[in-house]
Amino acid sequence: MKNVTDSCVFFVHWPSAGSFGFNTDILATNLINLSVVFGVLIFFGKGVLSDLLDNRKQRILNTIRNSEELRGKAIEQLERARARVKKVEMEADQFRVNGYSEIEREKMNLINSTYKTLEQLENYKNETINFEQQKAINEVRQRVFQQALQGALGTLNSCLNNELHLRTINANIGMFGAMNEITN
């Protein structure tokens, strides 16, 4: 400390006339210069440095606050997206279950309608067979009747002579006459 004081005294008592000289005591002059520079910097730069640091601090705090807000929004969007995914998954499961049940229902409807159609075709087939059988039976009956009638007429024509024919006609007329009297 004595060196600093000596340097200041030496500076004050510097001879103005005469020679120009250098102070060769490096430690004493550098310390004074550095202390003056630091003093000036601290005195004048304290406000600027404080303002710079406060601005930087506010920017950092704003960035942190914005980041927190964005994080909160992102979490909220994530939760909404998870809820939507869960809802869509539930709807997909429901569609899948409904689809399977709808397929089973359609399958049963198709089987039932096919069974009914087959049943109706079977009934139509049986009705057609019965109709064709009745038609064939009637045709056979008609042919048998025609053949029997032709045979009877042939027998009658060969067996009857005119006299027998007249007696048969008279007998039949008599029977019709008797039936006519009974009904009147």
C-alpha positions in Angstrom: 0.0 0.0 0.0 2.9 2.2 0.6 4.0 1.8 -3.0 0.6 3.0 -4.2 0.8 6.1 -1.9 4.4 6.7 -3.0 3.3 6.5 -6.6 0.6 9.1 -6.2 3.0 11.4 -4.3 5.6 10.8 -7.0 2.9 11.7 -9.6 2.0 14.8 -7.8 5.6 15.9 -7.4 6.6 15.1 -10.9 9.0 17.7 -12.1 7.4 19.7 -14.9 10.5 21.2 -16.2 13.2 19.3 -17.5 13.2 15.9 -18.7 10.7 13.5 -19.8 10.8 10.2 -18.0 9.2 6.9 -17.5 8.1 5.4 -14.3 9.8 2.0 -14.3 7.9 0.6 -11.4 5.5 -1.6 -13.3 3.5 -2.9 -10.4 2.8 0.5 -9.0 1.7 2.1 -12.3 -0.3 -0.9 -13.5 -2.2 -1.2 -10.2 -3.1 2.5 -10.3 -4.2 2.3 -13.9 -6.2 -0.9 -13.4 -7.8 0.5 -10.3 -8.7 3.7 -12.1 -10.1 1.8 -15.1 -12.0 -0.6 -12.9 -13.3 2.3 -10.8 -14.5 4.1 -14.0 -16.0 0.9 -15.4 -17.8 0.1 -12.1 -19.0 3.6 -11.7 -20.2 4.2 -15.2 -20.7 0.6 -16.4 -22.6 -0.6 -13.3 -25.9 0.8 -14.7 -25.3 -0.4 -18.2 -24.2 -3.8 -17.0 -27.1 -4.0 -14.6 -29.5 -3.1 -17.4 -27.9 -5.7 -19.7 -28.1 -8.3 -17.1 -31.7 -7.4 -16.1 -32.7 -7.5 -19.8 -31.0 -10.8 -20.2 -32.7 -12.1 -17.1 -36.1 -10.9 -18.3 -35.6 -12.6 -21.7 -34.5 -15.8 -20.1 -37.6 -15.7 -17.7 -39.9 -14.9 -20.7 -38.4 -17.7 -22.6 -38.9 -20.1 -19.7 -42.5 -18.8 -19.2 -43.2 -19.2 -22.9 -41.6 -22.7 -22.8 -43.8 -23.6 -19.8 -46.9 -22.3 -21.6 -46.0 -24.2 -24.8 -45.3 -27.3 -22.7 -48.7 -27.0 -21.0 -50.4 -26.6 -24.3 -48.5 -29.5 -25.8 -49.5 -31.7 -22.8 -53.1 -30.5 -23.2 -53.0 -31.3 -26.9 -51.4 -34.7 -26.2 -54.2 -35.5 -23.7 -56.9 -34.5 -26.2 -55.2 -36.6 -28.9 -55.0 -39.5 -26.5 -58.7 -39.1 -25.7 -59.5 -38.9 -29.4 -57.4 -42.0 -30.1 -59.1 -43.9 -27.3 -62.6 -42.8 -28.6 -61.7 -43.8 -32.2 -60.4 -47.2 -30.9 -63.6 -47.7 -29.0 -65.7 -46.8 -32.1 -63.5 -49.1 -34.2 -64.1 -52.0 -31.8 -67.8 -51.2 -31.8 -67.9 -51.1 -35.6 -65.9 -54.4 -35.6 -68.3 -56.0 -33.2 -71.3 -54.6 -35.0 -69.9 -55.6 -38.4 -69.4 -59.2 -37.2 -72.9 -59.3 -35.7 -74.2 -57.7 -38.9 -72.4 -60.3 -41.0 -73.8 -63.1 -38.9 -77.3 -61.7 -39.1 -77.0 -61.3 -42.9 -75.6 -64.9 -43.1 -78.6 -66.2 -41.1 -81.0 -64.2 -43.2 -79.5 -65.5 -46.3 -79.6 -69.1 -45.0 -83.2 -68.7 -43.9 -84.3 -67.1 -47.2 -82.5 -69.9 -49.1 -84.2 -72.5 -47.0 -87.6 -70.9 -47.6 -86.9 -70.7 -51.4 -85.8 -74.3 -51.4 -89.0 -75.2 -49.5 -91.1 -73.3 -52.0 -89.3 -75.0 -54.9 -89.9 -78.3 -53.2 -93.6 -77.5 -52.9 -93.9 -76.3 -56.5 -92.1 -79.5 -57.6 -94.5 -81.7 -55.6 -97.5 -79.8 -56.9 -96.2 -80.1 -60.4 -95.6 -83.9 -59.9 -99.1 -84.3 -58.4 -100.7 -82.3 -61.3 -98.8 -84.3 -63.9 -99.8 -87.6 -62.1 -103.5 -86.5 -62.1 -103.2 -85.5 -65.7 -101.7 -88.9 -66.6 -104.3 -90.8 -64.5 -107.1 -88.8 -66.2 -105.6 -89.5 -69.7 -105.3 -93.2 -68.8 -108.9 -93.3 -67.5 -110.2 -91.6 -70.6 -108.4 -94.0 -72.9 -109.6 -97.0 -70.8 -113.1 -95.6 -70.8 -113.0 -95.0 -74.6 -111.5 -98.5 -75.2 -114.2 -100.1 -72.9 -116.9 -98.1 -74.6 -115.7 -99.1 -78.0 -115.5 -102.7 -76.8 -119.0 -102.6 -75.4 -120.3 -101.0 -78.6 -118.6 -103.6 -80.6 -120.1 -106.4 -78.4 -123.5 -104.8 -78.5 -123.4 -104.4 -82.3 -122.3 -107.9 -82.8 -124.8 -109.4 -80.3 -127.8 -107.3 -81.0 -130.1 -107.9 -83.8 -132.9 -105.6 -84.8 -135.5 -107.3 -82.7 -133.4 -107.3 -79.5 -132.5 -103.7 -80.3 -136.1 -102.7 -80.4 -137.0 -104.5 -77.2 -134.1 -102.8 -75.4 -135.2 -99.4 -76.7 -138.8 -100.1 -75.6 -137.7 -101.3 -72.2 -135.6 -98.2 -71.7 -138.5 -95.9 -72.8 -140.7 -97.7 -70.3 -138.2 -97.1 -67.6 -137.9 -93.4 -68.5 -141.7 -93.1 -68.5 -142.0 -94.8 -65.1 -139.3 -92.5 -63.7 -141.1 -89.5 -65.2 -144.4 -90.5 -63.5 -142.7 -91.0 -60.2 -141.1 -87.6 -60.3 -144.3 -85.8 -61.3 
